[in-house]
Amino acid sequence: MDSPLPPLQKGWQVIKSGVPKNVLKFRTDLPVPTDIPKGHVLVKVLAAALNPIGYKLMAMPNFMVKRPVIAEHDLAGEIVIANGTEFHVGDEVFGLVPAELSMKTGWGSMQEYAIVPAEALVLKPKNIDFTTAAGVALAGQTAYDALFVIGKLEEGQRVFINGGSSSVGTLAIQLAKEKGVRVDCSASGRNTDYVKSFGAEQVFDYTKKPLYEQLLEANISPPYNVFFDCIDATANLFVHSKKYLAPNGIFVSTGPNVHSLSALPIVLWTMTRIYWPTLLGGVHRQFKIFLFKSEKTKLQALADLIAEGKLKPQVDSVFSFEDLPKAYERIMSGRATGKIVVQVL
Ligand SMILES: NC(=O)c1ccc[n+]([C@@H]2O[C@H](COP(=O)([O-])OP(=O)(O)OC[C@H]3O[C@@H](n4cnc5c(N)ncnc54)[C@H](OP(=O)(O)O)[C@@H]3O)[C@@H](O)[C@H]2O)c1
């Protein structure tokens, strides 16, 4: 180690339930951990990225999640304590503090020194900077799981991505194209060229009229093998999917877009329509909501594609460490194209 670790560090803690500006506390007195559990390392965080799960967990009541907890999960930085793992001090890495681990420990990525499982880190490709690398792990593995672990897409097949300009969506377009899968997607008119630049073919402007109506009119043939919805578990898109999703195809969703508990009734109504039994007129198509699972092999696959120039992660905007509440305003606008990243050190 070049210089000894400081005793204290700065970090953003979530201290109660609510919206980011009301529940985040900037701490300058957090101890820098030195007692690192086996299989974990200490990372000097250079950049950390936001994900919708960050503000969605903040909205949950105290009895459901751990508080205080360091905000967010995605990060990129340098190893400062390798702790007998495969890493060495000074290695440049990216990865994440998995949400399930944050819930148990209170750990997270929005701090200067973060404990991270070695399994959830890989070496940063040399052709991207820390800012870009910080946003890859969570969105990239989500796209990977939807397309290949759940969707089991193969070369020559077709996928529809609802939300092509989202962080998950742009990575999904590129991963699918790299596999030889044909991609159509939804995006607003102003993002049509953006999604086409990653390889999307037919782009449906969701702002013009309901997407399911456009898909019904388009007479999609052959139908999609996977419909990947990374915007919302939209009931109408699934209810009408028999016309554009192959009989053995699957509708894969990242889950309902719940910003606050007040959205729960509409979510319950949507779920009822989606899970209505086929015997009673429900849809004869598979539907799956999933939570991505972090695995080293997937992170490495993403890193390799980035190193080969085949996967280009996008950054929407970069904020200073002190400006985290402003970064949340940007992600909660729902208009970002790429990751919102905070420069930590
Ligand atoms: N289940 C999991 O494991 C998992 C993991 C990661 C993320 N997620 C979820 O996946 C979703 C996407 O996350 P993200 O980080 O990729 O989001 P994001 O980058 O913040 O998404 C913003 C983008 O979505 C587009 N958009 C908004 N409404 C749209 C609509 N109705 N149709 C098409 N595009 C629309 C916006 O484009 P315009 O400005 O043009 O509208 C914008 O480019 C979130 O709900 C997140 O919670 C789930």
The ligand as an ORCA input file, in Angstrom:
! r2SCAN-3c Opt
* xyz 0 1
  N     -34.964     -6.665    -11.710
  C     -33.704     -6.291    -11.701
  O     -32.807     -7.068    -11.342
  C     -33.366     -4.907    -12.149
  C     -32.029     -4.529    -12.302
  C     -31.761     -3.272    -12.845
  C     -32.792     -2.410    -13.157
  N     -34.075     -2.803    -12.928
  C     -35.190     -1.910    -13.299
  O     -35.121     -1.721    -14.693
  C     -35.672     -0.459    -15.012
  C     -34.715      0.267    -15.932
  O     -33.560      0.675    -15.212
  P     -32.485      1.616    -15.915
  O     -31.438      1.922    -14.926
  O     -32.093      1.022    -17.201
  O     -33.399      2.921    -16.168
  P     -32.997      4.338    -16.753
  O     -31.689      4.253    -17.473
  O     -33.122      5.349    -15.679
  O     -34.187      4.595    -17.809
  C     -34.350      5.861    -18.367
  C     -34.683      5.700    -19.837
  O     -35.964      5.072    -19.987
  C     -36.622      5.614    -21.123
  N     -38.074      5.498    -20.933
  C     -38.812      6.044    -19.943
  N     -40.122      5.694    -20.075
  C     -40.172      4.902    -21.184
  C     -41.234      4.215    -21.826
  N     -42.486      4.253    -21.361
  N     -40.948      3.479    -22.912
  C     -39.680      3.406    -23.400
  N     -38.626      4.046    -22.826
  C     -38.877      4.779    -21.734
  C     -36.193      7.076    -21.132
  O     -36.218      7.548    -22.456
  P     -37.135      8.845    -22.836
  O     -36.546     10.002    -22.101
  O     -36.992      8.949    -24.316
  O     -38.513      8.519    -22.375
  C     -34.756      7.015    -20.592
  O     -33.799      6.966    -21.656
  C     -35.948      0.235    -13.682
  O     -37.313      0.086    -13.348
  C     -35.097     -0.552    -12.707
  O     -35.593     -0.504    -11.382
  C     -34.382     -4.002    -12.427
*
